[in-house]
Amino acid sequence: MCGIVGYIGKNKRAKNVVINGLERLEYRGYDSAGIAFSNDNEIVIQKEEGRISNLKNNIDFNKKSNIAIGHTRWATHGVPSKDNAHPHKCNKITIVHNGIIENYIELKEELKKLGYTFNSETDTEVACALLDYLYKDKKNINLAIKEFQKLTKGSYAIGILCDDDLDSLYAIKKNSPLIIGVNDNENYIASDVPAILDFTNKYITLEDGEFAKITPYNVHVYDSFDEVVKEIKQFEGSIEDINKNGYEHYMAKEINEQPEVFKKMATIYIDSSSDNIISNMPDLSNYKSITIVACGSAMHAGLIGKNLIEEYGDIPVNVEIASEFRYKKLFINKDSLVIAISQSGETADTLEAIKIAKEKGCDTLAIVNVNGSSISRVVSKVLYTKAGPEIAVATTKAYSAQTTLLSFIAYSLAKNSNDKNKLSEISSFLNDLNKLPIQMREILDNEKYYKEIADHISKNNDIFFIGRGIDYALCMEGSLKLKEISYIHSEAYAAGELKHGTISLIDKGTPVIGIVTDKKIADKTISNIKEVKSRGANVIYITTDELSKNGDFYDIKITIPKTNALLQPLLTILPLQLISYHVAKNRNCDIDKPKNLAKSVTVE
Ligand code: G6P
């Protein structure tokens, strides 16, 4: 959601670096793009609605520039348009901004009284005018920035150019991500490391409240009063991690990476030589309750976790949508653990939810993918999912990595229980775990079959997913995956709840995907599948080889290998991801960048 890239350097490749960086950030989601660069010491701004390619076509790359800031905008205040696109310029100040200035209406009124006029509907143009006013008043950009931080409410990562000092690039941050890339004779700013990986893997993380003055040779970072010494970090992955590596889409690549991600996580978290077996896992057995806060697919992974932790760990688990959790009455206390799950570690609602949990005195744990992200820095304990950079907006490998960690947590709780039945159920866990990557690969290699199934349902307007318990949690993720990338209306329903309304939507030929992987409730779900089948539904029945039944209650059957119940969701999700992918492909959708969606949702 909104991408920022900035460059200052002796090598004068500002336009190329910024456009390349914006392309690398396309996955964050956007609907307009723009760039400001210096041309013989004068700032030139170019902006376009739509894709970066529209902008790129109009830029003269032959004329070199030593400083530029660029932006991809995901519309919040005002429609996607050239006027609303960033950068915004007001007299000597030019800015790009990610976040929301919450008090922009009051500020705008004040600025209007001072004679400022506005051409866009954005809060960013107000922020730009405010900075200009403060700069004129203080006659010093550092002081103007400090005052700006005091006067504004909300969240921001801002890249700033000042006409009077085009040998420096300025940046500030509060509650929105921003890093500074470090290189010889040139430095960068960016919303995320992939934006600069083509040029450097060294970076500095800017903290809330800090601002930076960046020249080609130096990076000076200040908190409210003093200059602070910042650690230069090195990105763990490589450029290969952010390329498609021969796949047509990032989503296809990321789906196929899941066996490797699982193997890597098992290596990190499972130590079969020790009594404890799960290494680096916090002991959760003393908590009276667990609350999981998350958004989107991360919340769906949380639902898998709830099923597994309650069943195998005997601890009650609430799963809360982070944006709801923030504004409701809470019944958590120091006996509760609050777990935030997030791929990006930057989702605004999840970040605020975990801060609230901390204020309430709860212990906090984060399951995040991005090292050093905001959520990981707020909590008392972090478990990293190690999925590597995920570029496609629709998550696949990060979701299964989150599910993997939750399964490991449930296993470690079950391992310490005295319940003989449970201990016997999990006794084959380590064996099953070793076989899992091979079973995952078998399913993925059967892609042709899922493509055929996708061909079967691509022309429909509505699809339903039904299941019970953990299968219902999988239905929710399968349904979200399908609707977000194929734009087909889809609903996930608890199978037993169907006849309380939704069954009236089932007509002849309506596709219904029924998931049956839990032995305890398999027959019940099959009865519900029969109810839709007898009303004409076109049933795709997904089950394990252990539970597989024949009969006339389905049209297509998908049989997946049986594994330990703690690991089964990691296999069941794969056909759902592949079917969604091929349905979206059949419908010529923009698979990696679905319309209106953003990968990293940094506004509430
Ligand atoms: C967006 C993405 C989803 C993701 C959700 C939460 O909506 O499109 O794929 O599940 O945000 O993101 P997070 O980074 O917190 O996991």
Residues whose N, C-alpha, C, O or C-beta is under 5 A from the ligand:
A	BS01	G6P	C295 G296 S297 A298 I341 S342 Q343 S344 G345 T347 V393 A394 T395 A598 K599 V601
